[in-house]
């Protein structure tokens, strides 16, 4: 054997030894990753009224409609299973029992009236059966009459606005936005808690065992208001009004999300419905009305720069920081506010953008905010970061600019 052959054998042996040494290290690394994954999975538990860990079925129903939807789901799945087993069972049985190796020959024919009638009539009857089973539930889902409480849900990029139109709580209105801490968790890539990206600052509060009508619309693009446990899902379309309803049969917290792709922040548009007993709901209504009265601003008041900046910082954190970032630098298609010529110049153009939106909806309209809130946030941006213009905008200027 030549020396070159001996060298090749030695090199091969060394590679093999290194491979055996590396494999335990790889196995240890994989084990560590699996342990970390298992730990993370164990840290998250089922969310009552929301999604469950490794959930394979529908969420537990909290309304009669949701119970009926679940029953229909099971029936239709059973019908589909029977069809699947029947069709594929016959197909594979035919393939196995009539294969060429057993001496079978393919039949030559053009048509079979009997078969054609069968595969037309049988599916038709199945569809009629499923439609008949679903009709009562679908009709009940669309019956929004005789509601005890009517609430308008307006979709914005990317939050929900709620207005109590009729019933106990009439006149209450507020915005519901993702909890800022959850957005920070998402940005950092460190999710925590069972309600990750489902917690909001102001949940929709309704009474138990009352028929609640939800009227949906949108301010910018198509959204959809849906809460699986309540059995409701309704599109919210700009310029149109749709409605749905539910009657919660138990108290608790129930969660959903916008279920229509509505832009880059679609994942950050949760829905939280809090169902209270009659007495607790009445107490909440009184407390909310007192809160709204205390927060109401005198339209003729003249604000100081310091007051507007303080108020505007809160408005910016709740509504603007998600896109323009806390430091005002923006990112990607989102324009920076720090150093912006529009922000540093006369306020008329900036007020118009806040009220009307810009860039074909990339900057949504914020006319839902009060005159004072818009004046405050415009003033804040003019005096934050490196801008420091010393300029301020009074609510009366915003009121005058509204269309």
RODO-2510 file (C-alpha; in nm, 4 decimals, decimal comma):
residues 403
     n   res          X          Y          Z
     1     x     0,0000     0,0000     0,0000
     2     x     0,1330     0,3369    -0,0992
     3     x     0,1900     0,6191     0,1499
     4     x    -0,0775     0,8354    -0,0198
     5     x    -0,3338     0,5615     0,0439
     6     x    -0,2297     0,5455     0,4106
     7     x    -0,2701     0,9219     0,4374
     8     x    -0,6218     0,9033     0,2867
     9     x    -0,7209     0,6295     0,5318
    10     x    -0,5861     0,8314     0,8278
    11     x    -0,7726     1,1447     0,7135
    12     x    -1,0931     0,9468     0,6765
    13     x    -1,0510     0,8032     1,0265
    14     x    -0,9953     1,1515     1,1697
    15     x    -1,3118     1,2831     1,0002
    16     x    -1,5109     0,9912     1,1382
    17     x    -1,3810     1,0539     1,4906
    18     x    -1,4645     1,4240     1,4621
    19     x    -1,8139     1,3319     1,3431
    20     x    -1,8720     1,1100     1,6483
    21     x    -1,7489     1,3930     1,8706
    22     x    -1,9711     1,6533     1,7014
    23     x    -2,2876     1,4429     1,7129
    24     x    -2,3244     1,4516     2,0937
    25     x    -2,2780     1,8277     2,0853
    26     x    -2,5493     1,8582     1,8195
    27     x    -2,7788     1,6310     2,0199
    28     x    -2,7191     1,8408     2,3317
    29     x    -2,7991     2,1610     2,1414
    30     x    -3,1202     2,0124     2,0002
    31     x    -3,2200     1,8902     2,3456
    32     x    -3,1638     2,2378     2,4884
    33     x    -3,3800     2,3940     2,2158
    34     x    -3,6564     2,1418     2,2798
    35     x    -3,6413     2,2052     2,6545
    36     x    -3,6635     2,5803     2,5983
    37     x    -3,9567     2,5327     2,3614
    38     x    -4,1318     2,3063     2,6085
    39     x    -4,0739     2,5596     2,8846
    40     x    -4,2193     2,8365     2,6721
    41     x    -4,5200     2,6215     2,5843
    42     x    -4,5775     2,5337     2,9504
    43     x    -4,5605     2,9024     3,0425
    44     x    -4,8689     2,9743     2,8276
    45     x    -5,2088     2,8421     2,9331
    46     x    -5,5544     2,8427     2,7793
    47     x    -5,7150     3,1863     2,7799
    48     x    -6,0705     3,1737     2,9126
    49     x    -6,2975     3,3241     2,6470
    50     x    -6,0135     3,3154     2,3949
    51     x    -5,7759     3,0754     2,2200
    52     x    -5,6395     2,7623     2,3858
    53     x    -5,2977     2,5993     2,3747
    54     x    -5,2819     2,3468     2,0875
    55     x    -5,6515     2,4099     2,0234
    56     x    -5,7967     2,1890     1,7500
    57     x    -6,1640     2,2776     1,7712
    58     x    -6,3896     2,5807     1,8081
    59     x    -6,3736     2,7884     2,1249
    60     x    -6,6226     2,7032     2,4043
    61     x    -6,9513     2,8737     2,3189
    62     x    -7,0864     3,1589     2,5322
    63     x    -7,4067     3,2205     2,3322
    64     x    -7,6881     3,0012     2,2018
    65     x    -7,5978     3,0926     1,8437
    66     x    -7,2387     2,9782     1,9010
    67     x    -7,3698     2,6444     2,0362
    68     x    -7,5799     2,5945     1,7227
    69     x    -7,2835     2,6889     1,5018
    70     x    -7,0742     2,4273     1,6805
    71     x    -7,3433     2,1621     1,6239
    72     x    -7,3678     2,2500     1,2556
    73     x    -6,9904     2,2350     1,2291
    74     x    -6,9898     1,8805     1,3703
    75     x    -7,2751     1,7633     1,1449
    76     x    -7,1146     1,9029     0,8286
    77     x    -6,7784     1,7551     0,9249
    78     x    -6,9466     1,4161     0,9738
    79     x    -7,1144     1,4409     0,6322
    80     x    -6,7809     1,5317     0,4737
    81     x    -6,6130     1,2391     0,6500
    82     x    -6,8755     0,9946     0,5203
    83     x    -6,8346     1,1318     0,1664
    84     x    -6,4553     1,1131     0,1947
    85     x    -6,4589     0,7526     0,3180
    86     x    -6,7196     0,6498     0,0599
    87     x    -6,5501     0,8086    -0,2419
    88     x    -6,1924     0,7144    -0,1596
    89     x    -6,2966     0,3732    -0,0247
    90     x    -6,4624     0,2813    -0,3543
    91     x    -6,1722     0,4287    -0,5513
    92     x    -5,8983     0,2359    -0,3685
    93     x    -6,1065    -0,0834    -0,3559
    94     x    -6,1546    -0,0610    -0,7334
    95     x    -5,7835     0,0008    -0,7879
    96     x    -5,6838    -0,2981    -0,5774
    97     x    -5,9515    -0,5455    -0,6838
    98     x    -5,9550    -0,4668    -1,0545
    99     x    -5,5908    -0,4158    -1,1285
   100     x    -5,4358    -0,5505    -1,4457
   101     x    -5,2116    -0,7962    -1,2603
   102     x    -5,5215    -0,9924    -1,1580
   103     x    -5,6294    -1,0265    -1,5187
   104     x    -5,8896    -0,7516    -1,5299
   105     x    -5,9403    -0,5466    -1,8423
   106     x    -6,0728    -0,1935    -1,8629
   107     x    -6,4331    -0,1639    -1,9806
   108     x    -6,5032     0,0471    -2,2877
   109     x    -6,8180     0,2613    -2,2687
   110     x    -6,9149     0,6184    -2,3420
   111     x    -7,1761     0,6989    -2,0828
   112     x    -7,4057     0,5711    -1,8124
   113     x    -7,7315     0,7556    -1,7597
   114     x    -7,7780     0,5901    -1,4234
   115     x    -7,4374     0,7042    -1,2959
   116     x    -7,4864     1,0575    -1,4258
   117     x    -7,8248     1,0860    -1,2565
   118     x    -7,6816     0,9467    -0,9332
   119     x    -7,3838     1,1837    -0,9110
   120     x    -7,6123     1,4789    -0,9857
   121     x    -7,9051     1,3956    -0,7579
   122     x    -7,7116     1,2661    -0,4557
   123     x    -7,4863     1,5782    -0,4113
   124     x    -7,7937     1,7972    -0,4678
   125     x    -7,9811     1,6180    -0,1886
   126     x    -7,6784     1,6459     0,0410
   127     x    -7,6573     2,0210    -0,0191
   128     x    -8,0329     2,0607     0,0409
   129     x    -7,9970     1,8629     0,3655
   130     x    -7,7104     2,0816     0,4907
   131     x    -7,8975     2,3968     0,3892
   132     x    -8,2099     2,2816     0,5707
   133     x    -8,0100     2,2109     0,8858
   134     x    -7,8426     2,5525     0,8730
   135     x    -8,1429     2,7666     0,7764
   136     x    -8,2837     2,8212     1,1259
   137     x    -7,9451     2,9220     1,2668
   138     x    -7,8591     3,1528     0,9756
   139     x    -8,1982     3,3266     0,9993
   140     x    -8,1527     3,3689     1,3756
   141     x    -7,8030     3,5147     1,3206
   142     x    -7,9522     3,7848     1,0962
   143     x    -8,2413     3,8773     1,3260
   144     x    -8,1168     4,1932     1,4988
   145     x    -8,4610     4,3193     1,5981
   146     x    -8,5720     4,3894     1,9564
   147     x    -8,2205     4,4531     2,0820
   148     x    -8,1738     4,5645     2,4435
   149     x    -7,8541     4,7496     2,3582
   150     x    -7,7219     4,8878     2,0280
   151     x    -7,3514     4,9645     1,9888
   152     x    -7,1741     5,0949     1,6813
   153     x    -6,8301     4,9414     1,6226
   154     x    -6,6161     5,1476     1,3854
   155     x    -6,2940     5,0043     1,2478
   156     x    -5,9907     5,2287     1,2218
   157     x    -5,6362     5,1470     1,1247
   158     x    -5,5728     4,9938     1,3744
   159     x    -5,8211     5,0118     1,6596
   160     x    -6,1938     5,0010     1,7294
   161     x    -6,4260     5,2845     1,8210
   162     x    -6,7415     5,2057     2,0204
   163     x    -7,0506     5,4264     2,0437
   164     x    -7,3435     5,3179     2,2635
   165     x    -7,6406     5,4277     2,0508
   166     x    -7,9449     5,2884     2,2319
   167     x    -8,0203     5,1221     2,5621
   168     x    -7,8526     5,1472     2,8999
   169     x    -7,5286     5,3366     2,8510
   170     x    -7,6539     5,5469     2,5596
   171     x    -7,4085     5,8286     2,4878
   172     x    -7,0954     5,6447     2,6002
   173     x    -6,8179     5,6469     2,3398
   174     x    -6,4514     5,5497     2,3460
   175     x    -6,1642     5,4024     2,1462
   176     x    -6,0256     5,0555     2,2154
   177     x    -5,6561     5,0094     2,1358
   178     x    -5,3990     4,7364     2,1888
   179     x    -5,2234     4,7698     2,5247
   180     x    -4,8919     4,9495     2,4472
   181     x    -4,6995     4,6972     2,6570
   182     x    -4,8040     4,4186     2,4218
   183     x    -4,6812     4,6150     2,1216
   184     x    -4,3483     4,6592     2,2999
   185     x    -4,3344     4,2825     2,3641
   186     x    -4,3971     4,2204     1,9936
   187     x    -4,1296     4,4663     1,8841
   188     x    -3,8814     4,3031     2,1234
   189     x    -3,9793     3,9498     2,0136
   190     x    -4,0598     3,8494     2,3728
   191     x    -4,4263     3,7512     2,4033
   192     x    -4,5617     3,7057     2,7548
   193     x    -4,8942     3,6119     2,9092
   194     x    -5,1954     3,4153     2,7948
   195     x    -5,3567     3,7250     2,6420
   196     x    -5,0603     3,8261     2,4257
   197     x    -5,1761     4,0790     2,1606
   198     x    -5,5345     4,0507     2,2903
   199     x    -5,5308     4,2976     2,5805
   200     x    -5,6767     4,6424     2,5144
   201     x    -5,6935     4,9645     2,7107
   202     x    -6,0752     4,9937     2,6944
   203     x    -6,2760     4,6722     2,6509
   204     x    -6,6308     4,6723     2,5180
   205     x    -6,8554     4,6213     2,8235
   206     x    -7,2023     4,4651     2,7890
   207     x    -7,4586     4,3100     3,0275
   208     x    -7,5203     3,9366     3,0517
   209     x    -7,8433     3,7838     2,9143
   210     x    -7,9223     4,0954     2,7087
   211     x    -7,9513     4,1081     2,3310
   212     x    -7,6676     4,3292     2,2076
   213     x    -7,6836     4,4575     1,8512
   214     x    -7,3480     4,5486     1,6966
   215     x    -7,3615     4,7917     1,4042
   216     x    -7,0362     4,7802     1,2083
   217     x    -6,8740     5,0301     0,9744
   218     x    -6,5210     5,1524     0,9023
   219     x    -6,3354     5,4776     0,8636
   220     x    -6,0644     5,3786     0,6146
   221     x    -6,0396     5,0223     0,4802
   222     x    -6,2439     4,7048     0,5234
   223     x    -6,2198     4,5529     0,8706
   224     x    -6,4211     4,2739     1,0343
   225     x    -6,5473     4,2495     1,3934
   226     x    -6,5410     3,8924     1,5198
   227     x    -6,5478     3,7140     1,8570
   228     x    -6,5525     3,3329     1,8152
   229     x    -6,6894     3,2451     2,1606
   230     x    -6,9869     3,4766     2,1009
   231     x    -7,0519     3,3345     1,7532
   232     x    -7,0269     3,6702     1,5745
   233     x    -6,8290     3,7915     1,2749
   234     x    -6,9336     4,0873     1,0633
   235     x    -6,7455     4,2904     0,8022
   236     x    -6,6973     4,6625     0,8694
   237     x    -6,6960     4,8442     0,5349
   238     x    -6,6313     5,2167     0,4785
   239     x    -6,9488     5,3941     0,3683
   240     x    -7,1716     5,0963     0,4538
   241     x    -7,3496     4,9759     0,7668
   242     x    -7,3805     4,6102     0,8627
   243     x    -7,5107     4,4580     1,1834
   244     x    -7,4994     4,1420     1,3912
   245     x    -7,5964     4,0494     1,7469
   246     x    -7,5226     3,8266     2,0430
   247     x    -7,6642     3,7440     2,3846
   248     x    -7,3947     3,6274     2,6245
   249     x    -7,5175     3,3558     2,8587
   250     x    -7,2398     3,3926     3,1129
   251     x    -7,0202     3,6656     3,2511
   252     x    -6,6518     3,6823     3,1694
   253     x    -6,4005     3,8124     2,9180
   254     x    -6,4194     3,7118     2,5536
   255     x    -6,1593     3,7858     2,2892
   256     x    -6,1432     3,8251     1,9146
   257     x    -5,9479     4,0088     1,6484
   258     x    -6,0052     4,1966     1,3273
   259     x    -6,0510     3,9102     1,0815
   260     x    -6,0078     4,1054     0,7587
   261     x    -5,6553     4,1842     0,6424
   262     x    -5,6477     4,5623     0,6850
   263     x    -5,2868     4,6721     0,6554
   264     x    -4,9499     4,6309     0,8177
   265     x    -5,0804     4,6637     1,1764
   266     x    -5,3587     4,4073     1,1236
   267     x    -5,2177     4,1808     1,3950
   268     x    -5,2445     4,4615     1,6496
   269     x    -5,6225     4,5155     1,6324
   270     x    -5,7743     4,2938     1,9039
   271     x    -6,1304     4,2855     2,0364
   272     x    -6,2061     4,2396     2,4052
   273     x    -6,5675     4,2031     2,5218
   274     x    -6,6294     4,2104     2,8974
   275     x    -6,9665     4,0674     3,0011
   276     x    -7,0928     4,1838     3,3424
   277     x    -7,3917     4,1078     3,5592
   278     x    -7,6797     4,3564     3,5527
   279     x    -7,5771     4,5385     3,8728
   280     x    -7,2093     4,5534     3,7769
   281     x    -7,2976     4,6810     3,4299
   282     x    -7,5173     4,9567     3,5725
   283     x    -7,2319     5,0606     3,8015
   284     x    -6,9893     5,0616     3,5078
   285     x    -7,2247     5,2841     3,3057
   286     x    -7,2465     5,5396     3,5856
   287     x    -6,8689     5,5363     3,6399
   288     x    -6,8011     5,5702     3,2654
   289     x    -7,0376     5,8657     3,2317
   290     x    -6,8728     6,0393     3,5269
   291     x    -6,5324     5,9733     3,3673
   292     x    -6,6470     6,1179     3,0347
   293     x    -6,7950     6,4250     3,2044
   294     x    -6,4729     6,4844     3,3954
   295     x    -6,2652     6,4469     3,0786
   296     x    -6,4846     6,6740     2,8690
   297     x    -6,3016     6,9878     2,7630
   298     x    -6,4365     7,3402     2,7595
   299     x    -6,4364     7,4277     2,3858
   300     x    -6,3723     7,7952     2,4622
   301     x    -6,0758     7,7295     2,6893
   302     x    -5,7331     7,8633     2,5936
   303     x    -5,4598     7,6133     2,6764
   304     x    -5,0993     7,6831     2,7697
   305     x    -4,8072     7,5273     2,5831
   306     x    -4,7121     7,3074     2,8793
   307     x    -5,0689     7,1774     2,9163
   308     x    -5,0995     7,0937     2,5483
   309     x    -4,7600     6,9195     2,5370
   310     x    -4,8461     6,7062     2,8405
   311     x    -5,1851     6,6104     2,6969
   312     x    -5,0411     6,5613     2,3497
   313     x    -4,7732     6,3222     2,4739
   314     x    -5,0477     6,0930     2,6053
   315     x    -5,2446     6,1145     2,2802
   316     x    -4,9297     6,0446     2,0775
   317     x    -4,8388     5,7391     2,2868
   318     x    -5,1889     5,5940     2,2517
   319     x    -5,2463     5,6622     1,8822
   320     x    -4,9321     5,7604     1,6910
   321     x    -4,6276     5,5921     1,8435
   322     x    -4,7096     5,2509     1,6936
   323     x    -4,6305     5,3799     1,3420
   324     x    -4,4218     5,6936     1,3878
   325     x    -4,2311     5,5338     1,6794
   326     x    -4,1839     5,6899     2,0232
   327     x    -3,8796     5,8798     1,8969
   328     x    -4,0691     6,0248     1,5988
   329     x    -3,8269     5,8697     1,3479
   330     x    -4,0855     5,6663     1,1583
   331     x    -3,9576     5,3861     0,9396
   332     x    -4,0060     5,2466     0,5903
   333     x    -4,3088     5,4171     0,4300
   334     x    -4,3961     5,5896     0,7592
   335     x    -4,2739     5,9483     0,7424
   336     x    -4,0610     6,0781     1,0324
   337     x    -4,2063     6,3578     1,2451
   338     x    -3,8742     6,4527     1,4004
   339     x    -3,7295     6,7178     1,1711
   340     x    -4,0295     6,7145     0,9367
   341     x    -4,0836     7,0384     0,7444
   342     x    -4,4610     6,9933     0,7695
   343     x    -4,4396     6,9645     1,1491
   344     x    -4,2027     7,2592     1,1866
   345     x    -4,3961     7,4972     0,9612
   346     x    -4,7409     7,6530     0,9947
   347     x    -4,9952     7,4159     1,1560
   348     x    -5,2690     7,4315     0,8904
   349     x    -5,1168     7,1592     0,6688
   350     x    -5,0458     6,9274     0,9621
   351     x    -5,3962     6,9713     1,1045
   352     x    -5,5423     6,8891     0,7622
   353     x    -5,3353     6,5696     0,7390
   354     x    -5,4430     6,4579     1,0872
   355     x    -5,8089     6,5234     1,0048
   356     x    -5,8168     6,3923     0,6473
   357     x    -5,5342     6,1397     0,6346
   358     x    -5,2750     6,1188     0,3581
   359     x    -5,0900     5,8885     0,1175
   360     x    -5,4036     5,6953     0,0166
   361     x    -5,4747     5,5811     0,3674
   362     x    -5,1185     5,5010     0,4748
   363     x    -5,1734     5,7888     0,7169
   364     x    -5,5334     5,7339     0,8363
   365     x    -5,7762     6,0086     0,9262
   366     x    -5,7916     6,0877     1,2979
   367     x    -6,1042     6,3034     1,2946
   368     x    -6,2462     6,0680     1,5579
   369     x    -6,0214     6,2448     1,8108
   370     x    -6,1581     6,5547     1,9806
   371     x    -6,0480     6,9045     1,8848
   372     x    -5,8474     6,9269     2,2055
   373     x    -5,6746     6,5924     2,1457
   374     x    -5,5746     6,6877     1,7917
   375     x    -5,4548     7,0314     1,9023
   376     x    -5,2551     6,8681     2,1819
   377     x    -5,0859     6,6042     1,9678
   378     x    -4,9981     6,8568     1,6942
   379     x    -4,8525     7,0857     1,9589
   380     x    -4,6600     6,7975     2,1113
   381     x    -4,4984     6,7006     1,7806
   382     x    -4,4011     7,0631     1,7169
   383     x    -4,2168     7,0728     2,0485
   384     x    -4,0797     6,7188     2,0831
   385     x    -3,7438     6,5666     1,9928
   386     x    -3,5369     6,8103     1,7843
   387     x    -3,8332     7,0166     1,6621
   388     x    -3,8682     7,2551     1,9596
   389     x    -4,0552     7,5206     1,7600
   390     x    -4,2330     7,6731     2,0592
   391     x    -4,5526     7,6821     1,8508
   392     x    -4,8884     7,5709     1,9845
   393     x    -5,2299     7,4964     1,8354
   394     x    -5,5543     7,5743     2,0153
   395     x    -5,8653     7,3497     1,9887
   396     x    -6,0518     7,6343     1,8215
   397     x    -5,8122     7,6159     1,5244
   398     x    -5,8891     7,2451     1,4814
   399     x    -6,2639     7,3074     1,5081
   400     x    -6,2360     7,5689     1,2345
   401     x    -6,0407     7,3303     1,0087
   402     x    -6,2899     7,0449     1,0351
   403     x    -6,4897     6,9887     0,7134
***
